[in-house]
């Protein structure tokens, strides 16, 4: 299972960043950290690297998300490599 660390930048408007955080917290593949200003750290866990890339694109399309920055990826348990 690849695990990725990301930093997500949210819209400054409260209604948009609150809705974005709610959507992220509802996704079992995403563990959301504490928001600092407009940025929130998150850990993404998927079965394969391809699914991880798709999840990053999905998060980037959530209303209220302005940017998803990849910090690091651990692919040592990537089920797609089996």
N, CA, C and O atoms as a Tinker XYZ file with bonds, in Angstrom:
   328  protein
     1  N      0.837000   -1.178000    0.000000    73     2
     2  CA     0.000000    0.000000    0.000000    64     1     3
     3  C      0.879000    1.237000    0.000000    63     2     4     5
     4  O      1.543000    1.520000    0.997000    81     3
     5  N      0.895000    1.964000   -1.078000    73     3     6
     6  CA     1.653000    3.209000   -1.089000    64     5     7
     7  C      1.034000    4.212000   -0.122000    63     6     8     9
     8  O     -0.186000    4.328000   -0.004000    81     7
     9  N      1.899000    4.917000    0.549000    73     7    10
    10  CA     1.465000    5.958000    1.474000    64     9    11
    11  C      2.118000    7.247000    1.027000    63    10    12    13
    12  O      3.335000    7.310000    0.854000    81    11
    13  N      1.297000    8.287000    0.838000    73    11    14
    14  CA     1.817000    9.583000    0.390000    64    13    15
    15  C      1.517000   10.643000    1.427000    63    14    16    17
    16  O      0.457000   10.642000    2.054000    81    15
    17  N      2.467000   11.546000    1.598000    73    15    18
    18  CA     2.271000   12.723000    2.438000    64    17    19
    19  C      2.054000   13.910000    1.517000    63    18    20    21
    20  O      2.818000   14.122000    0.576000    81    19
    21  N      1.009000   14.686000    1.790000    73    19    22
    22  CA     0.704000   15.857000    0.979000    64    21    23
    23  C      0.377000   17.037000    1.875000    63    22    24    25
    24  O      0.031000   16.879000    3.045000    81    23
    25  N      0.495000   18.221000    1.297000    73    23    26
    26  CA     0.013000   19.438000    1.946000    64    25    27
    27  C     -1.028000   20.027000    1.007000    63    26    28    29
    28  O     -0.767000   20.252000   -0.175000    81    27
    29  N     -2.205000   20.271000    1.552000    73    27    30
    30  CA    -3.325000   20.768000    0.760000    64    29    31
    31  C     -3.584000   22.218000    1.141000    63    30    32    33
    32  O     -3.758000   22.543000    2.315000    81    31
    33  N     -3.607000   23.089000    0.128000    73    31    34
    34  CA    -3.914000   24.498000    0.354000    64    33    35
    35  C     -5.385000   24.721000    0.044000    63    34    36    37
    36  O     -5.875000   24.360000   -1.027000    81    35
    37  N     -6.084000   25.328000    1.009000    73    35    38
    38  CA    -7.516000   25.533000    0.902000    64    37    39
    39  C     -7.847000   26.989000    0.595000    63    38    40    41
    40  O     -7.066000   27.897000    0.880000    81    39
    41  N     -9.010000   27.185000    0.013000    73    39    42
    42  CA    -9.543000   28.527000   -0.242000    64    41    43
    43  C     -9.728000   29.243000    1.095000    63    42    44    45
    44  O    -10.082000   28.613000    2.091000    81    43
    45  N     -9.493000   30.535000    1.120000    73    43    46
    46  CA    -9.601000   31.312000    2.352000    64    45    47
    47  C    -11.054000   31.514000    2.796000    63    46    48    49
    48  O    -11.310000   31.811000    3.963000    81    47
    49  N    -11.994000   31.354000    1.878000    73    47    50
    50  CA   -13.406000   31.535000    2.236000    64    49    51
    51  C    -13.874000   30.377000    3.107000    63    50    52    53
    52  O    -13.733000   29.211000    2.738000    81    51
    53  N    -14.429000   30.710000    4.264000    73    51    54
    54  CA   -14.791000   29.718000    5.277000    64    53    55
    55  C    -15.714000   28.632000    4.743000    63    54    56    57
    56  O    -15.504000   27.453000    5.029000    81    55
    57  N    -16.720000   29.000000    3.982000    73    55    58
    58  CA   -17.655000   27.981000    3.500000    64    57    59
    59  C    -16.962000   26.978000    2.589000    63    58    60    61
    60  O    -17.261000   25.785000    2.638000    81    59
    61  N    -16.033000   27.456000    1.754000    73    59    62
    62  CA   -15.325000   26.546000    0.853000    64    61    63
    63  C    -14.314000   25.681000    1.585000    63    62    64    65
    64  O    -14.239000   24.478000    1.335000    81    63
    65  N    -13.521000   26.281000    2.500000    73    63    66
    66  CA   -12.529000   25.423000    3.164000    64    65    67
    67  C    -13.192000   24.460000    4.142000    63    66    68    69
    68  O    -12.691000   23.353000    4.341000    81    67
    69  N    -14.309000   24.853000    4.760000    73    67    70
    70  CA   -15.015000   23.934000    5.648000    64    69    71
    71  C    -15.588000   22.748000    4.864000    63    70    72    73
    72  O    -15.508000   21.603000    5.309000    81    71
    73  N    -16.163000   23.035000    3.702000    73    71    74
    74  CA   -16.722000   21.961000    2.871000    64    73    75
    75  C    -15.612000   21.030000    2.351000    63    74    76    77
    76  O    -15.786000   19.812000    2.305000    81    75
    77  N    -14.489000   21.609000    1.969000    73    75    78
    78  CA   -13.364000   20.805000    1.490000    64    77    79
    79  C    -12.838000   19.897000    2.600000    63    78    80    81
    80  O    -12.589000   18.713000    2.371000    81    79
    81  N    -12.671000   20.445000    3.793000    73    79    82
    82  CA   -12.200000   19.629000    4.920000    64    81    83
    83  C    -13.180000   18.505000    5.227000    63    82    84    85
    84  O    -12.765000   17.381000    5.510000    81    83
    85  N    -14.466000   18.797000    5.175000    73    83    86
    86  CA   -15.472000   17.759000    5.433000    64    85    87
    87  C    -15.371000   16.643000    4.393000    63    86    88    89
    88  O    -15.440000   15.463000    4.738000    81    87
    89  N    -15.208000   17.010000    3.131000    73    87    90
    90  CA   -15.078000   16.009000    2.066000    64    89    91
    91  C    -13.826000   15.158000    2.269000    63    90    92    93
    92  O    -13.867000   13.942000    2.080000    81    91
    93  N    -12.725000   15.782000    2.648000    73    91    94
    94  CA   -11.483000   15.043000    2.871000    64    93    95
    95  C    -11.615000   14.090000    4.050000    63    94    96    97
    96  O    -11.168000   12.945000    3.985000    81    95
    97  N    -12.230000   14.567000    5.124000    73    95    98
    98  CA   -12.380000   13.730000    6.325000    64    97    99
    99  C    -13.333000   12.561000    6.091000    63    98   100   101
   100  O    -13.238000   11.544000    6.778000    81    99
   101  N    -14.248000   12.691000    5.132000    73    99   102
   102  CA   -15.188000   11.611000    4.825000    64   101   103
   103  C    -14.560000   10.502000    3.987000    63   102   104   105
   104  O    -15.149000    9.430000    3.846000    81   103
   105  N    -13.390000   10.739000    3.436000    73   103   106
   106  CA   -12.722000    9.758000    2.575000    64   105   107
   107  C    -11.801000    8.893000    3.430000    63   106   108   109
   108  O    -10.844000    9.392000    4.022000    81   107
   109  N    -12.095000    7.592000    3.492000    73   107   110
   110  CA   -11.310000    6.699000    4.353000    64   109   111
   111  C     -9.864000    6.536000    3.896000    63   110   112   113
   112  O     -9.038000    6.032000    4.657000    81   111
   113  N     -9.539000    6.947000    2.677000    73   111   114
   114  CA    -8.160000    6.860000    2.178000    64   113   115
   115  C     -7.311000    8.045000    2.619000    63   114   116   117
   116  O     -6.099000    8.059000    2.400000    81   115
   117  N     -7.947000    9.047000    3.245000    73   115   118
   118  CA    -7.279000   10.295000    3.598000    64   117   119
   119  C     -7.309000   10.494000    5.108000    63   118   120   121
   120  O     -8.371000   10.457000    5.729000    81   119
   121  N     -6.136000   10.704000    5.686000    73   119   122
   122  CA    -6.043000   11.071000    7.098000    64   121   123
   123  C     -5.591000   12.528000    7.143000    63   122   124   125
   124  O     -4.484000   12.862000    6.720000    81   123
   125  N     -6.461000   13.381000    7.660000    73   123   126
   126  CA    -6.231000   14.825000    7.651000    64   125   127
   127  C     -5.641000   15.271000    8.973000    63   126   128   129
   128  O     -6.120000   14.887000   10.040000    81   127
   129  N     -4.592000   16.087000    8.898000    73   127   130
   130  CA    -3.985000   16.655000   10.092000    64   129   131
   131  C     -4.651000   17.970000   10.474000    63   130   132   133
   132  O     -5.710000   18.319000    9.951000    81   131
   133  N     -4.025000   18.687000   11.380000    73   131   134
   134  CA    -4.554000   19.968000   11.846000    64   133   135
   135  C     -4.232000   21.073000   10.859000    63   134   136   137
   136  O     -3.096000   21.215000   10.406000    81   135
   137  N     -5.256000   21.855000   10.532000    73   135   138
   138  CA    -5.098000   22.967000    9.593000    64   137   139
   139  C     -4.263000   24.066000   10.236000    63   138   140   141
   140  O     -4.440000   24.392000   11.409000    81   139
   141  N     -3.350000   24.631000    9.451000    73   139   142
   142  CA    -2.539000   25.770000    9.859000    64   141   143
   143  C     -2.751000   26.850000    8.809000    63   142   144   145
   144  O     -2.208000   26.773000    7.707000    81   143
   145  N     -3.539000   27.850000    9.155000    73   143   146
   146  CA    -3.890000   28.856000    8.165000    64   145   147
   147  C     -4.692000   28.213000    7.059000    63   146   148   149
   148  O     -5.702000   27.556000    7.314000    81   147
   149  N     -4.243000   28.401000    5.828000    73   147   150
   150  CA    -4.948000   27.842000    4.668000    64   149   151
   151  C     -4.426000   26.466000    4.280000    63   150   152   153
   152  O     -4.888000   25.888000    3.295000    81   151
   153  N     -3.475000   25.932000    5.033000    73   151   154
   154  CA    -2.841000   24.664000    4.642000    64   153   155
   155  C     -3.173000   23.560000    5.643000    63   154   156   157
   156  O     -3.294000   23.793000    6.845000    81   155
   157  N     -3.313000   22.356000    5.104000    73   155   158
   158  CA    -3.589000   21.194000    5.943000    64   157   159
   159  C     -2.740000   20.016000    5.456000    63   158   160   161
   160  O     -2.733000   19.708000    4.265000    81   159
   161  N     -2.026000   19.360000    6.376000    73   159   162
   162  CA    -1.270000   18.173000    5.987000    64   161   163
   163  C     -2.210000   16.971000    5.934000    63   162   164   165
   164  O     -3.208000   16.918000    6.653000    81   163
   165  N     -1.883000   16.018000    5.083000    73   163   166
   166  CA    -2.690000   14.803000    4.991000    64   165   167
   167  C     -1.807000   13.629000    4.577000    63   166   168   169
   168  O     -0.766000   13.797000    3.943000    81   167
   169  N     -2.257000   12.444000    4.957000    73   167   170
   170  CA    -1.613000   11.201000    4.556000    64   169   171
   171  C     -2.628000   10.437000    3.716000    63   170   172   173
   172  O     -3.781000   10.274000    4.115000    81   171
   173  N     -2.193000    9.974000    2.556000    73   171   174
   174  CA    -3.047000    9.246000    1.632000    64   173   175
   175  C     -2.591000    7.798000    1.567000    63   174   176   177
   176  O     -1.402000    7.528000    1.396000    81   175
   177  N     -3.523000    6.870000    1.701000    73   175   178
   178  CA    -3.174000    5.450000    1.641000    64   177   179
   179  C     -4.056000    4.771000    0.593000    63   178   180   181
   180  O     -5.282000    4.767000    0.701000    81   179
   181  N     -3.412000    4.201000   -0.418000    73   179   182
   182  CA    -4.117000    3.528000   -1.505000    64   181   183
   183  C     -3.480000    2.167000   -1.755000    63   182   184   185
   184  O     -2.421000    1.861000   -1.207000    81   183
   185  N     -4.128000    1.351000   -2.584000    73   183   186
   186  CA    -3.594000    0.016000   -2.873000    64   185   187
   187  C     -2.433000    0.045000   -3.847000    63   186   188   189
   188  O     -1.523000   -0.778000   -3.755000    81   187
   189  N     -2.457000    1.002000   -4.793000    73   187   190
   190  CA    -1.395000    1.076000   -5.802000    64   189   191
   191  C     -0.988000    2.528000   -6.012000    63   190   192   193
   192  O     -1.702000    3.449000   -5.615000    81   191
   193  N      0.153000    2.719000   -6.633000    73   191   194
   194  CA     0.619000    4.068000   -6.948000    64   193   195
   195  C     -0.335000    4.763000   -7.920000    63   194   196   197
   196  O     -0.577000    5.964000   -7.801000    81   195
   197  N     -0.877000    4.013000   -8.879000    73   195   198
   198  CA    -1.833000    4.597000   -9.823000    64   197   199
   199  C     -3.071000    5.123000   -9.100000    63   198   200   201
   200  O     -3.572000    6.202000   -9.415000    81   199
   201  N     -3.559000    4.350000   -8.127000    73   199   202
   202  CA    -4.706000    4.814000   -7.339000    64   201   203
   203  C     -4.333000    6.058000   -6.534000    63   202   204   205
   204  O     -5.162000    6.950000   -6.351000    81   203
   205  N     -3.104000    6.121000   -6.060000    73   203   206
   206  CA    -2.642000    7.297000   -5.316000    64   205   207
   207  C     -2.628000    8.536000   -6.192000    63   206   208   209
   208  O     -3.036000    9.615000   -5.761000    81   207
   209  N     -2.158000    8.380000   -7.426000    73   207   210
   210  CA    -2.148000    9.508000   -8.361000    64   209   211
   211  C     -3.568000    9.964000   -8.668000    63   210   212   213
   212  O     -3.843000   11.162000   -8.744000    81   211
   213  N     -4.462000    9.004000   -8.843000    73   211   214
   214  CA    -5.861000    9.346000   -9.109000    64   213   215
   215  C     -6.483000   10.061000   -7.910000    63   214   216   217
   216  O     -7.275000   10.987000   -8.081000    81   215
   217  N     -6.130000    9.637000   -6.707000    73   215   218
   218  CA    -6.654000   10.278000   -5.504000    64   217   219
   219  C     -6.173000   11.721000   -5.400000    63   218   220   221
   220  O     -6.945000   12.602000   -5.022000    81   219
   221  N     -4.917000   11.971000   -5.728000    73   219   222
   222  CA    -4.405000   13.347000   -5.699000    64   221   223
   223  C     -5.194000   14.216000   -6.682000    63   222   224   225
   224  O     -5.557000   15.346000   -6.355000    81   223
   225  N     -5.457000   13.696000   -7.875000    73   223   226
   226  CA    -6.258000   14.444000   -8.856000    64   225   227
   227  C     -7.679000   14.680000   -8.332000    63   226   228   229
   228  O     -8.246000   15.757000   -8.514000    81   227
   229  N     -8.236000   13.671000   -7.688000    73   227   230
   230  CA    -9.586000   13.786000   -7.125000    64   229   231
   231  C     -9.622000   14.871000   -6.049000    63   230   232   233
   232  O    -10.533000   15.698000   -6.027000    81   231
   233  N     -8.630000   14.865000   -5.158000    73   231   234
   234  CA    -8.569000   15.883000   -4.105000    64   233   235
   235  C     -8.424000   17.266000   -4.715000    63   234   236   237
   236  O     -9.066000   18.216000   -4.267000    81   235
   237  N     -7.583000   17.383000   -5.736000    73   235   238
   238  CA    -7.362000   18.683000   -6.379000    64   237   239
   239  C     -8.638000   19.233000   -7.004000    63   238   240   241
   240  O     -8.765000   20.444000   -7.181000    81   239
   241  N     -9.589000   18.355000   -7.342000    73   239   242
   242  CA   -10.831000   18.813000   -7.971000    64   241   243
   243  C    -11.932000   19.148000   -6.959000    63   242   244   245
   244  O    -13.006000   19.606000   -7.346000    81   243
   245  N    -11.676000   18.925000   -5.683000    73   243   246
   246  CA   -12.679000   19.228000   -4.650000    64   245   247
   247  C    -12.849000   20.745000   -4.548000    63   246   248   249
   248  O    -11.858000   21.465000   -4.419000    81   247
   249  N    -14.088000   21.240000   -4.605000    73   247   250
   250  CA   -14.299000   22.687000   -4.431000    64   249   251
   251  C    -13.720000   23.150000   -3.100000    63   250   252   253
   252  O    -13.979000   22.549000   -2.057000    81   251
   253  N    -12.944000   24.210000   -3.142000    73   251   254
   254  CA   -12.286000   24.724000   -1.945000    64   253   255
   255  C    -10.833000   24.325000   -1.825000    63   254   256   257
   256  O    -10.102000   24.892000   -1.013000    81   255
   257  N    -10.394000   23.347000   -2.628000    73   255   258
   258  CA    -8.981000   22.953000   -2.659000    64   257   259
   259  C     -8.303000   23.733000   -3.776000    63   258   260   261
   260  O     -8.709000   23.663000   -4.936000    81   259
   261  N     -7.266000   24.473000   -3.410000    73   259   262
   262  CA    -6.539000   25.272000   -4.396000    64   261   263
   263  C     -5.305000   24.573000   -4.936000    63   262   264   265
   264  O     -4.937000   24.763000   -6.095000    81   263
   265  N     -4.652000   23.746000   -4.084000    73   263   266
   266  CA    -3.385000   23.139000   -4.466000    64   265   267
   267  C     -3.139000   21.896000   -3.625000    63   266   268   269
   268  O     -3.450000   21.877000   -2.434000    81   267
   269  N     -2.582000   20.855000   -4.243000    73   267   270
   270  CA    -2.140000   19.657000   -3.523000    64   269   271
   271  C     -0.658000   19.493000   -3.819000    63   270   272   273
   272  O     -0.263000   19.283000   -4.966000    81   271
   273  N      0.168000   19.591000   -2.766000    73   271   274
   274  CA     1.624000   19.463000   -2.922000    64   273   275
   275  C      2.074000   18.122000   -2.358000    63   274   276   277
   276  O      1.777000   17.790000   -1.210000    81   275
   277  N      2.784000   17.365000   -3.163000    73   275   278
   278  CA     3.305000   16.078000   -2.742000    64   277   279
   279  C      4.584000   16.291000   -1.941000    63   278   280   281
   280  O      5.519000   16.942000   -2.405000    81   279
   281  N      4.612000   15.733000   -0.735000    73   279   282
   282  CA     5.784000   15.848000    0.125000    64   281   283
   283  C      6.653000   14.605000    0.000000    63   282   284   285
   284  O      7.877000   14.701000   -0.080000    81   283
   285  N      6.018000   13.440000   -0.018000    73   283   286
   286  CA     6.783000   12.203000   -0.134000    64   285   287
   287  C      5.875000   11.017000   -0.369000    63   286   288   289
   288  O      4.678000   11.069000   -0.088000    81   287
   289  N      6.469000    9.921000   -0.898000    73   287   290
   290  CA     5.713000    8.699000   -1.176000    64   289   291
   291  C      6.547000    7.496000   -0.744000    63   290   292   293
   292  O      7.734000    7.407000   -1.059000    81   291
   293  N      5.919000    6.577000   -0.024000    73   291   294
   294  CA     6.538000    5.301000    0.321000    64   293   295
   295  C      5.803000    4.230000   -0.477000    63   294   296   297
   296  O      4.649000    3.916000   -0.185000    81   295
   297  N      6.471000    3.667000   -1.488000    73   295   298
   298  CA     5.849000    2.649000   -2.356000    64   297   299
   299  C      6.283000    1.245000   -1.968000    63   298   300   301
   300  O      6.068000    0.310000   -2.739000    81   299
   301  N      6.878000    1.067000   -0.815000    73   299   302
   302  CA     7.434000   -0.247000   -0.466000    64   301   303
   303  C      6.371000   -1.338000   -0.372000    63   302   304   305
   304  O      6.704000   -2.518000   -0.485000    81   303
   305  N      5.127000   -0.989000   -0.172000    73   303   306
   306  CA     4.063000   -1.987000   -0.069000    64   305   307
   307  C      3.053000   -1.844000   -1.199000    63   306   308   309
   308  O      1.874000   -2.140000   -1.009000    81   307
   309  N      3.489000   -1.400000   -2.359000    73   307   310
   310  CA     2.609000   -1.189000   -3.508000    64   309   311
   311  C      2.082000   -2.526000   -4.012000    63   310   312   313
   312  O      2.853000   -3.347000   -4.508000    81   311
   313  N      0.771000   -2.755000   -3.890000    73   311   314
   314  CA     0.172000   -4.010000   -4.334000    64   313   315
   315  C      0.229000   -4.170000   -5.845000    63   314   316   317
   316  O      0.090000   -5.284000   -6.351000    81   315
   317  N      0.431000   -3.070000   -6.579000    73   315   318
   318  CA     0.543000   -3.132000   -8.028000    64   317   319
   319  C      1.843000   -3.742000   -8.489000    63   318   320   321
   320  O      1.962000   -4.132000   -9.651000    81   319
   321  N      2.826000   -3.836000   -7.602000    73   319   322
   322  CA     4.128000   -4.410000   -7.942000    64   321   323
   323  C      4.178000   -5.918000   -7.710000    63   322   324   325
   324  O      5.157000   -6.572000   -8.069000    81   323
   325  N      3.127000   -6.467000   -7.112000    73   323   326
   326  CA     3.141000   -7.889000   -6.730000    64   325   327
   327  C      3.019000   -8.793000   -7.942000    63   326   328
   328  O      3.015000  -10.016000   -7.802000    81   327
